[in-house]
Amino acid sequence: MAVEIRELECFLVLAEELHFGRTAERLYLSQSRVSQLLQSLERRIGGPLFERTSRRVALTPLGKEFLTSLRPAYAALERVVESAREFANDVKGTLRIGFQGSAGDELLGAVSSFQAQNPNCLINTCELPLNDPFGALRRGGVDAAVVLLPIAEDDLVIGPVFSRQPQTLTVSCRHRFADRDSLDVEDLADEVLIAVAGPAPSYWRQVQAPTQTPDGALIHRGPEIHTREEGLSLIAADRGAMLLCRATAENNRRADIVNIPIAGVPDSALALIWRRGEDTPALQKFAAHLKGA
């Protein structure tokens, strides 16, 4: 059975106003037309949605249940219409991008090229905590996030994957590996790796600081950190080592730490992610710029 949008709109406004006169004024309709729309919707559903007397209007139990289900669906429909309008009128507004660590050349290049081609849409960037890659995105603090792989979250969409980098082991200049030119992953046996604290999921934290080598040798878990700066300070104090991608290691050179290439560890990579069902036109265009960066 076909659904009339005007009937749904009339129901939602009447559920808010609980007054036929005010509902008619808001919708620029006559009260009799409001009644007709409501009666038509009730016939479609098969039951009364409102209790109506000469003194009051109130939702029935069926009406309350219908309202609970309809509100998010109607809001989603409004977002679809708004997205189509943005496509028609070009990309406008603000796009908020969160990122872990430092904004690299690929990300900054994508921001620059997007901004040049879409001057009516401003990109705002902010740094995300190392230990909480997905929180700001889920809370609505950002529209998209650039985070380290892996990502296995059902409510998030993985967009372009970029900045694949070999890994290094970053240690104190006093560490026993400090004079080495290169390492193998099995050299991590019995070493201490600085760990990432929650709320990052355990599978993600395990990749950033594994607890065993591919051959099964134990890697000790060191102190937990919330930011990369905390990690670098602990490394300098010789409290443990960290796996860092080559670009991050080079961007954080210090006299008291050493970055050593390590073989046998999967490359580091970043991905642009966003909430499922919320890939706006601006976000789609930015993802295309990042993919081509």
N, C-alpha and C positions, 0 to 999 in steps of 0.2 A: 504494500500500500504506500503510495507516494506521501511524503511529508512536506507540509507547507512551512517554509521558514517563517512566514509572518505569524502563523499560529504559535510557533515556538517562542518567537520574540514577545508576543502578547502574553503568553504564559509566564515568561521570566519577569517581565515588568510587573504584572499583576501579583506575582508571588512576592515581589519586593514591596510594592505599594499597599497591597491588600485593600485597594480602593478602586472601583471602576472609573470614577471621574478623573482621578489623577493619572491612572493608566491611559485613559483616552487622551488626555492632554499631552502626555509624554510621547505618545505614538502618533499624534495629530489625526486621531480618529474620533468618531462618535462613540458614545457609550454602547449604543446598540450594535455597532460593528465589533467592538471588543467582545460583547456577549456572543455574537455569531462565531467569531474566531475561536473562542474558548469552547463553545458547544461542539464545533466541528472537531477540535482536537480531542475532546472527551469521547466523541463517537469513535474516532480512530483507535483510541486506547482501550475503550470499553468500560470506562468507569468514571465517576466524578473526581475532579482534581481539587475542587474548592467546595467548602460549605458556605452557602450564601443565604443570608437573611436580610431583613430590612435594616439591621443595625450593624452587621459585621460580615467580613469576608475572611475565611481562614482556610488554610490548606488541609485537605483530608490526608490520612495516612498514605494513600496512593499518590497524592500530590507531592507530599514530602519526599517519597522515594523517587518519584520521577524528577523532581528538582535536583536531588543529589546526583543522579546519573546524568542529567541534561547539562548542568553547568559546565563541567570540564569538556564535554563534547562540543558545546556551543563555543566555548573559548577557543578550542582547537580550530573550529571552523573559521572563527574570526581571524586567527593567526594565518590560516591559509589564504584568506582574502587579502590580508595585509601584505603577505609575502608576494602575492601576485601584483599588488599595487606597487610595491617597491621595484619589482622587475620592470613594470611599465614606466615608472617614473625615475629610473636609474637608482643606483645605490646611494642611500643617504643615512645620516645618523652617526652612531659611534659603535665601533667594534672593539671589544675589550679582550686582549690577548694576554694570558699569563704564560710565563716560561720559567723553567728550572735553570739555575745557574746563570750564565751570562748569555746575552743575546748574540749569537754568532752571525757571521757574514751572510749566510743563506737566509736567516730569518730577517735580518735588517734589510737585505736586498729585496725580499718579498714585500716588506712594509713600504719601502721607498717606491717600488714600481706600482704597487696597489694605490698608494696615496696619489701618485702622479696621474693615474688613469681614473681615479674616483675622488676628485677633490671635495665632494660633498659628504664623504664618509671619513670621519677621523678615527684613526687607530690609536688606542691607548694601551700601553704595555705595562705589566707589573711583574715583579719576581715572585715565584711561588716557593714555599718552603721545600727543601729537599725531602723532608719526611712526610709530606702531604701532597702528592702529585695531583690528586683528584678532588680534594675537598672544596677548593674555591669554585671549581666548575660545577659541582653538584649543588653548592649553596647559591649559585647564581651570581657570584662575585665577578666572574669572567664569562665571556661568551665561548671561548675556546682556550685550549692550553697546549703548550709545547712541552712534552715530558719525555723522559727516558723510557725506552722499551724495557721489559715487555709490558703489554696492556691486555688484560683479560677481564674486562668489565662489561657486563651485558647491557648496561644502560648508556654506554659511551661508544661513539663511532670513531674508528681510527681512520684518519685521512692520510695525507701524504707522509711518507716516511723518508727522512733525509738525514744529512750529516752523519753518515756512517764513518766511524773512526776506529782505528786500532787502539787498544787499551795500553796503558802504562801502569806500573806499580809505583806509587808515590810513597817514599819512605823518608825518615829523618837522615840528615847527613851523618849521623852517628850509627845508623843501622848497619848490620852485617852485609847487606846487599848494596850499600851506598857506592862501592867502587865497581860494581858490575856494569857491563855494557848492555847486557840483555838478560832476560830470565825466561824460564818455561813455567807453565802453570803448575807443574809438579813441584817446583821450587817453593810453592806456598805451603807445602806440608809442614805442619807444626808452627806455622806463622800465626800472627794475630792480625786480623783485619778489623778495622773500625767499622761498626755496623750502623745502619740507619734506623732510627726510632720509628715507632708508629705515629700516626695512624695509617701509614702506607701499608698495603696488604703484604702478607708474609712472602708470597711468591715473588713479588717485586723486590722486596728487601733482600731475599736470598740471592737474586741475580747480582745485585749491587755489591754484596759481601757474601760470597759462597762459604759454606761451612765444610766442604770437602773438595778435594781435587777430582778430576775425572777418573783417576785410578783408585779413589776411595780413601785417600789419606786425609786425616783430620786437619781442618783449618780452624783455629780458635777464634771465637767471637769476642771482639774487644768492646770498648765503651760505645754507647749509642749516641748519635748526633742528630740534630734537627736541621742544621745548615751545613753547607760545604765549608764555610769559614771555620766552624767549630772543628770540622775534620782536619783541616790544614793545621790548626793550632795543636791538636792532639798528635798529629804526625810529627810536627816540629819538636814536641815534648817526648818523642819516641815512645808513645803509648800504643802504637800500632801503625799499620800501613793501610792505604786505600787504593782501589782500582779507579783510575780516572781516564777518560778518553784523552787522546793525544792533544786535541785542541784545548781542552780545559786545563790540562797539565801545563801546556805552554803559556796559557794566559794567566797562570797562577805561580809563575816562577818566583822562588824565594831563595835566599842564601842558605837557609837552614833546612831545606828539603831537597830531595833528588827524585827525578822522574826517570824510570827505567822501562824500556819497551819489554812487554811480556807476550810470549807466544802461547798459543793453545787456549786463549780466552776469547769468547765470541766478541766481535766488534760491538762497540757502543753505537746506538742509533736513537734519533729523536723522532717523534711523531706529533702531528697536529691532531688533537681530538676535540670532540664536542658532544653535547648531550643528544641522545638519539631523538630524532624527530624535530630538532631545532636547528637544522642547517639553513640559515637565512640566506638570501641572495648575496649579502655582503660577505658572509662566511664562505659561501661557495666560490665567490670570485677570489677571495684571499687565498683559499686552498689551491686554486689554480695557479696563482702567482707563486706560491711556495713550491708547488710541484715543478714549476719551470725555472726555479731559481738556480 
